[in-house]
């Protein structure tokens, strides 16, 4: 589990076929403070397992599902990626809960940066609309953001100075593809409510 507060921006060294998967090698610095093989690390919002550490790089495998459902399959040597180690029990928690299970990809439609703050607008898949509303949290390439407003099939999120300085969003231009993860607590409430409504409807039908 993650918070969406990015620890550092790493650099992809290579992405190559590896049997039935793909191997992703990332160069980093900060996350190696206590990183070890078997640990989970969020790479642009996708939870990966560290399989090998060599010097200042770590290797993780990308499954077919990860390649199909996230932007990681488009990474190449030199790509910059947002990195965050998994939560440690008992530590302070900023941001919001993120599982690293990407719900879908979106497209940046515009970005407005003025000084050290700004906004970013992202078009999202229709299936995520029920989980998004003004002031809710959303994970964008693994970054915890707050939705400012919704307009049709796009949301606008605020970018604070820390986000612009310490993540890849400052370099995202219109047309860029990003990973989206809806707030897990919102998903739980929405899906549970819909489930209860569906069960109630079935019960009423059976009763009649």
MDAnalysis code that builds the backbone (N, CA, C; Angstrom):
import MDAnalysis as mda
import numpy as np

u = mda.Universe.empty(624, n_residues=208, atom_resindex=np.repeat(np.arange(208), 3), trajectory=True)
u.add_TopologyAttr("name", ["N", "CA", "C"] * 208)
u.add_TopologyAttr("resid", np.arange(1, 209))
u.add_TopologyAttr("resname", ["UNK", "UNK", "UNK", "UNK", "UNK", "UNK", "UNK", "UNK", "UNK", "UNK", "UNK", "UNK", "UNK", "UNK", "UNK", "UNK", "UNK", "UNK", "UNK", "UNK", "UNK", "UNK", "UNK", "UNK", "UNK", "UNK", "UNK", "UNK", "UNK", "UNK", "UNK", "UNK", "UNK", "UNK", "UNK", "UNK", "UNK", "UNK", "UNK", "UNK", "UNK", "UNK", "UNK", "UNK", "UNK", "UNK", "UNK", "UNK", "UNK", "UNK", "UNK", "UNK", "UNK", "UNK", "UNK", "UNK", "UNK", "UNK", "UNK", "UNK", "UNK", "UNK", "UNK", "UNK", "UNK", "UNK", "UNK", "UNK", "UNK", "UNK", "UNK", "UNK", "UNK", "UNK", "UNK", "UNK", "UNK", "UNK", "UNK", "UNK", "UNK", "UNK", "UNK", "UNK", "UNK", "UNK", "UNK", "UNK", "UNK", "UNK", "UNK", "UNK", "UNK", "UNK", "UNK", "UNK", "UNK", "UNK", "UNK", "UNK", "UNK", "UNK", "UNK", "UNK", "UNK", "UNK", "UNK", "UNK", "UNK", "UNK", "UNK", "UNK", "UNK", "UNK", "UNK", "UNK", "UNK", "UNK", "UNK", "UNK", "UNK", "UNK", "UNK", "UNK", "UNK", "UNK", "UNK", "UNK", "UNK", "UNK", "UNK", "UNK", "UNK", "UNK", "UNK", "UNK", "UNK", "UNK", "UNK", "UNK", "UNK", "UNK", "UNK", "UNK", "UNK", "UNK", "UNK", "UNK", "UNK", "UNK", "UNK", "UNK", "UNK", "UNK", "UNK", "UNK", "UNK", "UNK", "UNK", "UNK", "UNK", "UNK", "UNK", "UNK", "UNK", "UNK", "UNK", "UNK", "UNK", "UNK", "UNK", "UNK", "UNK", "UNK", "UNK", "UNK", "UNK", "UNK", "UNK", "UNK", "UNK", "UNK", "UNK", "UNK", "UNK", "UNK", "UNK", "UNK", "UNK", "UNK", "UNK", "UNK", "UNK", "UNK", "UNK", "UNK", "UNK", "UNK", "UNK", "UNK", "UNK", "UNK", "UNK", "UNK", "UNK", "UNK", "UNK", "UNK"])
u.atoms.positions = np.array([
    [0.845, -1.196, 0.000],
    [0.000, 0.000, 0.000],
    [0.877, 1.242, 0.000],
    [0.379, 2.303, -0.652],
    [1.167, 3.523, -0.830],
    [0.344, 4.758, -0.449],
    [1.015, 5.912, -0.413],
    [0.329, 7.151, -0.034],
    [0.160, 8.127, -1.189],
    [0.916, 7.936, -2.266],
    [0.860, 8.879, -3.373],
    [1.759, 10.089, -3.180],
    [2.577, 10.064, -2.129],
    [3.582, 11.107, -1.923],
    [4.899, 10.569, -2.495],
    [5.270, 11.048, -3.658],
    [6.413, 10.494, -4.385],
    [7.726, 10.778, -3.659],
    [8.572, 9.746, -3.550],
    [9.853, 9.902, -2.865],
    [10.945, 10.435, -3.796],
    [10.898, 10.007, -5.034],
    [11.885, 10.497, -5.999],
    [11.446, 10.139, -7.410],
    [12.100, 10.769, -8.380],
    [11.892, 10.438, -9.789],
    [13.096, 9.625, -10.254],
    [12.832, 8.394, -10.673],
    [13.899, 7.532, -11.163],
    [13.963, 7.556, -12.683],
    [14.929, 6.826, -13.235],
    [15.124, 6.781, -14.677],
    [15.158, 5.335, -15.155],
    [14.386, 5.039, -16.197],
    [14.389, 3.696, -16.766],
    [15.709, 3.456, -17.483],
    [16.374, 2.354, -17.135],
    [17.631, 1.974, -17.790],
    [17.323, 1.125, -19.023],
    [16.375, 0.182, -18.863],
    [15.967, -0.624, -20.002],
    [14.651, -1.336, -19.706],
    [13.987, -1.723, -20.785],
    [12.798, -2.581, -20.714],
    [12.980, -3.618, -21.812],
    [12.943, -4.899, -21.439],
    [13.247, -5.947, -22.408],
    [12.357, -7.163, -22.166],
    [12.146, -7.977, -23.213],
    [11.393, -9.228, -23.039],
    [12.134, -10.141, -22.077],
    [11.381, -10.869, -21.273],
    [11.991, -11.810, -20.331],
    [11.049, -12.990, -20.167],
    [11.164, -13.959, -21.063],
    [10.240, -15.085, -21.035],
    [8.849, -14.617, -21.424],
    [7.876, -14.917, -20.565],
    [6.502, -14.492, -20.841],
    [6.181, -13.125, -20.291],
    [7.179, -12.455, -19.731],
    [6.970, -11.125, -19.160],
    [7.946, -10.142, -19.792],
    [8.000, -8.953, -19.208],
    [9.007, -7.973, -19.600],
    [9.775, -7.561, -18.356],
    [11.060, -7.345, -18.497],
    [11.890, -6.899, -17.380],
    [12.061, -5.390, -17.463],
    [11.843, -4.719, -16.339],
    [12.013, -3.275, -16.260],
    [13.134, -2.986, -15.275],
    [14.155, -2.263, -15.732],
    [15.283, -1.907, -14.873],
    [15.253, -0.397, -14.664],
    [15.261, 0.008, -13.398],
    [15.132, 1.424, -13.049],
    [16.305, 1.872, -12.187],
    [16.859, 3.024, -12.523],
    [17.936, 3.619, -11.731],
    [17.320, 4.596, -10.737],
    [17.760, 4.519, -9.476],
    [17.196, 5.368, -8.430],
    [18.264, 5.688, -7.396],
    [17.842, 6.367, -6.327],
    [18.784, 6.722, -5.261],
    [18.103, 6.633, -3.904],
    [17.103, 7.476, -3.671],
    [16.450, 7.578, -2.359],
    [15.818, 6.270, -1.912],
    [15.137, 5.574, -2.824],
    [14.404, 4.370, -2.414],
    [15.319, 3.254, -1.947],
    [16.619, 3.357, -2.231],
    [17.532, 2.316, -1.806],
    [17.910, 2.435, -0.331],
    [17.297, 3.372, 0.383],
    [17.573, 3.520, 1.805],
    [17.379, 2.224, 2.563],
    [16.327, 1.487, 2.218],
    [16.101, 0.191, 2.874],
    [15.467, -0.817, 1.922],
    [15.521, -0.557, 0.624],
    [14.901, -1.441, -0.358],
    [15.627, -2.774, -0.423],
    [14.837, -3.848, -0.522],
    [15.430, -5.183, -0.648],
    [14.574, -6.002, -1.605],
    [15.137, -7.093, -2.085],
    [14.393, -7.941, -3.006],
    [13.133, -8.465, -2.312],
    [12.045, -8.510, -3.081],
    [10.761, -8.945, -2.538],
    [9.882, -7.792, -2.113],
    [10.468, -6.594, -1.981],
    [9.682, -5.420, -1.586],
    [8.806, -4.934, -2.736],
    [7.730, -4.237, -2.376],
    [6.865, -3.599, -3.361],
    [7.306, -2.156, -3.544],
    [7.263, -1.708, -4.777],
    [7.574, -0.314, -5.070],
    [6.592, 0.172, -6.129],
    [6.099, 1.376, -5.959],
    [5.176, 1.970, -6.923],
    [5.989, 2.671, -8.002],
    [5.757, 2.256, -9.251],
    [6.419, 2.878, -10.405],
    [5.331, 3.507, -11.269],
    [5.269, 4.826, -11.269],
    [4.188, 5.546, -11.966],
    [2.810, 5.021, -11.561],
    [2.693, 4.664, -10.287],
    [1.402, 4.255, -9.761],
    [1.096, 2.783, -9.851],
    [1.963, 1.987, -10.468],
    [1.746, 0.547, -10.573],
    [2.635, -0.174, -9.560],
    [2.043, -1.062, -8.792],
    [2.784, -1.794, -7.770],
    [3.587, -2.921, -8.416],
    [4.922, -2.858, -8.258],
    [5.809, -3.883, -8.798],
    [6.609, -4.513, -7.667],
    [7.116, -5.715, -7.916],
    [7.932, -6.412, -6.932],
    [9.401, -6.361, -7.347],
    [10.234, -5.916, -6.428],
    [11.673, -5.835, -6.701],
    [12.251, -7.246, -6.722],
    [12.816, -7.634, -7.857],
    [13.357, -8.985, -8.006],
    [14.879, -9.031, -7.890],
    [15.502, -7.905, -8.205],
    [16.969, -7.894, -8.199],
    [17.458, -6.470, -7.983],
    [18.515, -6.322, -7.192],
    [19.134, -5.013, -6.963],
    [20.608, -5.111, -7.335],
    [21.027, -4.198, -8.204],
    [22.432, -4.138, -8.601],
    [22.881, -2.684, -8.568],
    [23.738, -2.377, -7.610],
    [24.221, -1.005, -7.475],
    [23.073, -0.044, -7.253],
    [22.905, 0.903, -8.180],
    [21.844, 1.894, -8.029],
    [20.660, 1.607, -8.945],
    [20.474, 0.315, -9.303],
    [19.318, -0.063, -10.118],
    [18.569, -1.226, -9.472],
    [17.273, -1.298, -9.769],
    [16.497, -2.470, -9.370],
    [15.736, -2.978, -10.594],
    [15.455, -4.285, -10.598],
    [14.723, -4.913, -11.691],
    [13.404, -5.459, -11.186],
    [12.354, -5.258, -11.985],
    [11.037, -5.797, -11.689],
    [10.441, -6.347, -12.975],
    [9.508, -7.270, -12.852],
    [8.866, -7.849, -14.029],
    [7.517, -7.193, -14.283],
    [7.199, -7.010, -15.565],
    [5.907, -6.490, -15.967],
    [5.083, -7.633, -16.543],
    [3.971, -7.965, -15.905],
    [3.110, -9.029, -16.413],
    [2.359, -8.531, -17.643],
    [1.720, -9.451, -18.350],
    [0.909, -9.072, -19.495],
    [-0.195, -8.118, -19.108],
    [-0.787, -8.329, -17.928],
    [-1.849, -7.457, -17.428],
    [-1.331, -6.041, -17.193],
    [-0.151, -5.937, -16.602],
    [0.435, -4.618, -16.347],
    [0.714, -3.882, -17.646],
    [1.263, -4.587, -18.618],
    [1.560, -3.969, -19.908],
    [0.285, -3.513, -20.606],
    [-0.783, -4.317, -20.477],
    [-2.041, -4.008, -21.169],
    [-2.824, -2.892, -20.500],
    [-2.763, -2.815, -19.170],
    [-3.645, -1.909, -18.439],
    [-2.987, -0.630, -17.945],
    [-1.665, -0.501, -18.091],
    [-0.965, 0.693, -17.603],
    [-0.075, 1.269, -18.709],
    [0.611, 2.335, -18.373],
    [1.523, 2.961, -19.338],
    [2.930, 2.378, -19.265],
    [3.161, 1.423, -18.359],
    [4.524, 0.920, -18.180],
    [5.064, 0.211, -19.414],
    [4.172, -0.335, -20.227],
    [4.601, -1.016, -21.435],
    [5.127, -0.073, -22.505],
    [4.963, 1.225, -22.301],
    [5.456, 2.211, -23.279],
    [6.767, 2.858, -22.828],
    [7.234, 2.508, -21.629],
    [8.472, 3.097, -21.119],
    [9.667, 2.638, -21.943],
    [10.642, 3.504, -22.070],
    [11.866, 3.162, -22.783],
    [13.063, 3.724, -22.015],
    [14.237, 3.368, -22.440],
    [15.445, 3.857, -21.779],
    [15.446, 5.382, -21.743],
    [15.642, 5.918, -20.532],
    [15.641, 7.367, -20.344],
    [14.338, 7.931, -19.835],
    [13.263, 7.126, -19.868],
    [11.974, 7.602, -19.337],
    [12.097, 7.887, -17.843],
    [11.478, 8.959, -17.388],
    [11.489, 9.301, -15.969],
    [10.220, 8.765, -15.323],
    [10.342, 8.183, -14.150],
    [9.204, 7.545, -13.483],
    [9.124, 7.966, -12.011],
    [7.906, 8.062, -11.516],
    [7.664, 8.386, -10.106],
    [7.821, 7.131, -9.265],
    [8.568, 7.235, -8.164],
    [8.838, 6.077, -7.310],
    [8.397, 6.326, -5.871],
    [7.823, 5.287, -5.277],
    [7.465, 5.327, -3.852],
    [7.547, 3.921, -3.279],
    [8.228, 3.797, -2.152],
    [8.250, 2.513, -1.461],
    [6.927, 2.288, -0.737],
    [6.634, 1.035, -0.428],
    [5.402, 0.703, 0.281],
    [5.412, 1.316, 1.682],
    [4.210, 1.542, 2.214],
    [4.048, 2.111, 3.551],
    [4.694, 1.244, 4.624],
    [5.208, 1.881, 5.652],
    [5.714, 1.182, 6.827],
    [4.727, 1.430, 7.963],
    [4.285, 0.361, 8.633],
    [3.311, 0.508, 9.706],
    [3.845, 1.421, 10.804],
    [3.028, 2.376, 11.222],
    [3.398, 3.271, 12.305],
    [3.974, 4.593, 11.850],
    [4.254, 4.717, 10.528],
    [4.784, 5.971, 10.019],
    [3.655, 6.976, 9.770],
    [4.007, 8.274, 9.692],
    [3.017, 9.274, 9.304],
    [2.543, 8.989, 7.895],
    [1.308, 9.357, 7.618],
    [0.784, 9.126, 6.285],
    [0.236, 10.409, 5.693],
    [0.834, 10.871, 4.603],
    [0.268, 11.984, 3.848],
    [-0.522, 11.409, 2.687],
    [-1.009, 12.252, 1.792],
    [-1.717, 11.756, 0.621],
    [-2.948, 10.962, 0.977],
    [-3.160, 9.822, 0.283],
    [-4.290, 8.939, 0.590],
    [-3.879, 7.511, 0.256],
    [-4.701, 6.547, 0.653],
    [-4.360, 5.146, 0.415],
    [-4.397, 4.805, -1.074],
    [-3.302, 4.235, -1.564],
    [-3.216, 3.751, -2.942],
    [-2.710, 2.313, -2.913],
    [-3.339, 1.453, -3.698],
    [-2.929, 0.057, -3.734],
    [-1.874, -0.212, -4.802],
    [-1.759, 0.699, -5.762],
    [-0.860, 0.441, -6.873],
    [-1.494, -0.440, -7.922],
    [-2.830, -0.607, -7.847],
    [-3.580, -1.376, -8.840],
    [-4.285, -0.372, -9.750],
    [-3.701, -0.120, -10.890],
    [-4.196, 0.922, -11.795],
    [-5.571, 0.556, -12.344],
    [-6.516, 1.509, -12.271],
    [-7.882, 1.275, -12.750],
    [-8.021, 1.523, -14.246],
    [-7.142, 2.304, -14.808],
    [-7.208, 2.605, -16.241],
    [-6.239, 3.724, -16.571],
    [-6.133, 4.024, -17.849],
    [-5.258, 5.107, -18.279],
    [-6.090, 6.275, -18.782],
    [-5.559, 7.467, -18.620],
    [-6.228, 8.673, -19.087],
    [-5.293, 9.476, -19.971],
    [-5.813, 10.548, -20.541],
    [-5.025, 11.396, -21.432],
    [-5.036, 12.836, -20.945],
    [-3.867, 13.426, -20.825],
    [-3.775, 14.831, -20.431],
    [-4.361, 15.684, -21.559],
    [-5.357, 16.507, -21.220],
    [-5.966, 17.373, -22.230],
    [-5.417, 18.791, -22.168],
    [-4.973, 19.206, -20.990],
    [-4.359, 20.533, -20.865],
    [-3.611, 20.626, -19.553],
    [-2.723, 21.605, -19.483],
    [-1.951, 21.839, -18.270],
    [-1.718, 23.338, -18.163],
    [-1.979, 23.887, -16.987],
    [-1.843, 25.330, -16.793],
    [-0.973, 25.576, -15.565],
    [0.273, 25.954, -15.786],
    [1.204, 26.199, -14.681],
    [1.520, 27.688, -14.631],
    [1.284, 28.269, -13.472],
    [1.559, 29.686, -13.273],
    [2.444, 29.835, -12.041],
    [3.710, 30.145, -12.300],
    [4.659, 30.207, -11.198],
    [4.949, 28.811, -10.698],
    [4.769, 28.584, -9.396],
    [5.064, 27.270, -8.825],
    [3.814, 26.471, -8.494],
    [2.660, 26.858, -9.037],
    [1.430, 26.086, -8.859],
    [0.741, 25.952, -10.215],
    [-0.310, 25.165, -10.262],
    [-1.032, 25.033, -11.516],
    [-2.122, 23.985, -11.435],
    [-2.642, 23.616, -12.598],
    [-3.666, 22.575, -12.695],
    [-3.338, 21.688, -13.891],
    [-3.910, 20.500, -13.873],
    [-3.782, 19.578, -14.988],
    [-5.142, 18.966, -15.240],
    [-5.544, 18.875, -16.501],
    [-6.841, 18.293, -16.871],
    [-6.588, 16.955, -17.552],
    [-7.360, 15.946, -17.148],
    [-7.166, 14.590, -17.658],
    [-8.504, 13.986, -18.084],
    [-8.548, 13.452, -19.293],
    [-9.731, 12.722, -19.747],
    [-9.622, 11.285, -19.250],
    [-10.685, 10.776, -18.634],
    [-10.637, 9.468, -17.991],
    [-11.643, 8.500, -18.619],
    [-11.451, 7.178, -18.413],
    [-12.390, 6.178, -18.926],
    [-13.759, 6.352, -18.280],
    [-14.810, 6.103, -19.038],
    [-16.177, 6.314, -18.549],
    [-16.472, 5.524, -17.275],
    [-15.884, 4.350, -17.147],
    [-16.162, 3.507, -15.987],
    [-15.686, 4.078, -14.667],
    [-14.834, 5.093, -14.697],
    [-14.322, 5.677, -13.454],
    [-15.149, 6.865, -12.979],
    [-16.113, 7.301, -13.785],
    [-16.885, 8.506, -13.443],
    [-17.556, 8.395, -12.076],
    [-18.052, 7.220, -11.719],
    [-18.788, 7.059, -10.460],
    [-17.896, 7.223, -9.235],
    [-16.568, 7.165, -9.430],
    [-15.652, 7.286, -8.300],
    [-15.043, 8.679, -8.174],
    [-15.411, 9.590, -9.057],
    [-14.791, 10.913, -9.080],
    [-15.797, 12.021, -8.789],
    [-15.383, 12.971, -7.958],
    [-16.218, 14.123, -7.640],
    [-15.301, 15.210, -7.075],
    [-15.734, 16.467, -7.111],
    [-14.882, 17.546, -6.601],
    [-14.436, 17.313, -5.160],
    [-13.168, 17.546, -4.891],
    [-12.510, 17.427, -3.592],
    [-12.129, 15.985, -3.229],
    [-12.447, 15.020, -4.113],
    [-12.035, 13.653, -3.811],
    [-10.569, 13.467, -4.193],
    [-9.961, 12.403, -3.695],
    [-8.569, 12.097, -4.034],
    [-8.517, 11.191, -5.256],
    [-7.425, 11.278, -6.003],
    [-7.213, 10.402, -7.151],
    [-5.710, 10.212, -7.328],
    [-5.308, 9.024, -7.736],
    [-3.898, 8.750, -7.994],
    [-3.607, 8.929, -9.472],
    [-2.637, 9.763, -9.804],
    [-2.268, 10.026, -11.188],
    [-0.781, 9.725, -11.352],
    [-0.459, 8.656, -12.084],
    [0.926, 8.180, -12.181],
    [1.529, 7.992, -10.791],
    [0.696, 7.532, -9.862],
    [1.158, 7.246, -8.506],
    [1.192, 8.438, -7.585],
    [0.720, 9.600, -8.056],
    [0.766, 10.833, -7.263],
    [-0.604, 11.108, -6.668],
    [-0.661, 11.396, -5.389],
    [-1.924, 11.729, -4.734],
    [-2.321, 13.161, -5.085],
    [-3.453, 13.313, -5.796],
    [-3.951, 14.624, -6.182],
    [-5.389, 14.792, -5.720],
    [-5.844, 16.041, -5.701],
    [-7.225, 16.348, -5.344],
    [-7.959, 16.880, -6.565],
    [-9.125, 16.304, -6.840],
    [-9.923, 16.746, -7.988],
    [-10.509, 18.120, -7.698],
    [-10.255, 19.066, -8.592],
    [-10.787, 20.418, -8.430],
    [-12.185, 20.522, -9.032],
    [-12.363, 19.965, -10.226],
    [-13.680, 20.000, -10.866],
    [-13.772, 18.918, -11.932],
    [-15.013, 18.596, -12.286],
    [-15.295, 17.626, -13.333],
    [-16.006, 18.333, -14.471],
    [-15.577, 18.052, -15.693],
    [-16.237, 18.609, -16.863],
    [-16.383, 17.498, -17.883],
    [-17.589, 16.969, -18.010],
    [-17.800, 15.855, -18.916],
    [-16.987, 14.657, -18.494],
    [-16.148, 14.163, -19.411],
    [-15.334, 12.978, -19.125],
    [-13.916, 13.347, -18.739],
    [-13.726, 14.549, -18.180],
    [-12.390, 14.973, -17.757],
    [-12.450, 15.593, -16.370],
    [-11.374, 15.439, -15.621],
    [-11.279, 16.109, -14.326],
    [-10.056, 17.014, -14.331],
    [-10.133, 18.065, -13.531],
    [-9.014, 18.969, -13.339],
    [-8.510, 18.801, -11.920],
    [-7.202, 18.698, -11.747],
    [-6.617, 18.534, -10.416],
    [-5.601, 19.646, -10.164],
    [-5.484, 20.033, -8.899],
    [-4.518, 21.057, -8.512],
    [-3.110, 20.472, -8.466],
    [-2.121, 21.285, -8.827],
    [-0.707, 20.910, -8.721],
    [-0.027, 21.895, -7.780],
    [0.418, 21.387, -6.644],
    [1.080, 22.245, -5.666],
    [2.579, 22.282, -5.967],
    [3.319, 23.242, -5.378],
    [4.750, 23.351, -5.662],
    [5.532, 22.056, -5.467],
    [5.257, 21.311, -4.388],
    [5.985, 20.070, -4.136],
    [5.801, 19.093, -5.293],
    [4.569, 18.966, -5.781],
    [4.281, 18.046, -6.883],
    [5.043, 18.431, -8.143],
    [5.078, 19.719, -8.437],
    [5.785, 20.169, -9.630],
    [7.292, 19.976, -9.524],
    [7.827, 20.089, -8.292],
    [9.274, 19.954, -8.097],
    [9.739, 18.504, -8.011],
    [8.891, 17.619, -7.482],
    [9.351, 16.280, -7.131],
    [8.703, 15.141, -7.911],
    [7.926, 15.428, -8.943],
    [7.316, 14.369, -9.744],
    [7.501, 14.671, -11.233],
    [6.957, 13.794, -12.055],
    [7.075, 13.961, -13.506],
    [5.980, 14.836, -14.101],
    [5.008, 15.275, -13.308],
    [3.869, 15.997, -13.875],
    [4.246, 17.336, -14.498],
    [5.308, 17.962, -14.021],
    [5.706, 19.250, -14.591],
    [6.056, 19.116, -16.063],
    [6.444, 17.914, -16.470],
    [6.836, 17.713, -17.858],
    [5.759, 17.097, -18.732],
    [4.588, 16.827, -18.171],
    [3.519, 16.222, -18.955],
    [2.847, 17.263, -19.841],
    [2.752, 16.950, -21.132],
    [2.110, 17.850, -22.078],
    [0.777, 17.258, -22.524],
    [-0.063, 18.064, -23.156],
    [-1.336, 17.586, -23.682],
    [-1.073, 16.413, -24.619],
    [-1.869, 15.356, -24.439],
    [-1.706, 14.158, -25.248],
    [-0.979, 13.044, -24.533],
    [-0.300, 13.358, -23.426],
    [0.423, 12.341, -22.658],
    [-0.571, 11.379, -22.004],
    [-0.180, 10.120, -21.912],
    [-1.017, 9.106, -21.269],
    [-0.548, 8.894, -19.833],
    [-1.502, 8.783, -18.901],
    [-1.169, 8.647, -17.482],
    [-1.991, 7.524, -16.848],
    [-1.432, 6.920, -15.799],
    [-2.137, 5.886, -15.044],
    [-3.061, 6.531, -14.016],
    [-4.267, 5.984, -13.889],
    [-5.245, 6.516, -12.936],
    [-5.666, 5.420, -11.963],
    [-5.652, 5.752, -10.673],
    [-6.214, 4.866, -9.647],
    [-7.192, 5.663, -8.802],
    [-8.449, 5.251, -8.810],
    [-9.460, 5.917, -7.999],
    [-9.230, 5.603, -6.524],
    [-9.726, 6.468, -5.647],
    [-9.578, 6.295, -4.202],
    [-10.231, 4.980, -3.770],
    [-9.452, 4.098, -3.128],
    [-9.959, 2.787, -2.750],
    [-11.131, 2.875, -1.776],
    [-11.154, 3.889, -0.909],
    [-12.262, 4.028, 0.039],
    [-13.538, 4.446, -0.685],
    [-13.393, 5.338, -1.672],
    [-14.557, 5.746, -2.468],
    [-15.091, 4.546, -3.238],
    [-14.194, 3.757, -3.823],
    [-14.623, 2.572, -4.577],
    [-15.381, 1.597, -3.684],
    [-14.880, 1.403, -2.460],
    [-15.536, 0.475, -1.537],
    [-16.945, 0.938, -1.193],
    [-17.100, 2.234, -0.912],
    [-18.416, 2.772, -0.533],
    [-19.373, 2.720, -1.714],
    [-18.920, 3.172, -2.880],
    [-19.784, 3.206, -4.063],
    [-20.219, 1.804, -4.464],
    [-19.277, 0.880, -4.524],
    [-19.605, -0.477, -4.945],
    [-20.476, -1.190, -3.926],
    [-20.236, -0.941, -2.628],
    [-21.059, -1.562, -1.584],
    [-22.488, -1.014, -1.648],
    [-22.615, 0.295, -1.858],
    [-23.944, 0.912, -1.945],
    [-24.720, 0.363, -3.134],
    [-24.052, 0.263, -4.282],
    [-24.719, -0.273, -5.470],
    [-25.096, -1.733, -5.266],
    [-24.225, -2.475, -4.560],
    [-24.525, -3.870, -4.279],
    [-25.752, -4.009, -3.392],
    [-25.843, -3.146, -2.372],
    [-27.001, -3.179, -1.471],
    [-28.284, -2.828, -2.218],
    [-28.195, -1.818, -3.112],
    [-29.375, -1.424, -3.893],
    [-29.823, -2.564, -4.801],
    [-28.857, -3.265, -5.390],
    [-29.179, -4.378, -6.273],
    [-29.825, -5.514, -5.493],
    [-29.275, -5.816, -4.301],
    [-29.847, -6.877, -3.481],
    [-31.249, -6.523, -2.997],
    [-31.443, -5.245, -2.654],
    [-32.763, -4.799, -2.207],
    [-33.784, -4.940, -3.321],
    [-33.373, -4.632, -4.544],
    [-34.264, -4.726, -5.688],
    [-34.653, -6.185, -5.928],
    [-33.657, -7.082, -5.805],
    [-33.933, -8.516, -5.975],
    [-34.890, -9.001, -4.901],
    [-34.669, -8.558, -3.657],
    [-35.532, -8.967, -2.539],
    [-36.962, -8.514, -2.762],
    [-37.147, -7.280, -3.205],
    [-38.486, -6.747, -3.453],
    [-39.175, -7.535, -4.570],
    [-38.392, -7.890, -5.598],
    [-38.953, -8.651, -6.707],
    [-39.399, -10.033, -6.247],
    [-38.584, -10.682, -5.423],
    [-38.942, -12.000, -4.916],
    [-40.171, -11.952, -4.020],
    [-40.232, -10.858, -3.231],
    [-41.361, -10.720, -2.296],
    [-42.663, -10.571, -3.080],
    [-42.620, -9.761, -4.146],
    [-43.819, -9.518, -4.940],
    [-44.174, -10.769, -5.742],
])
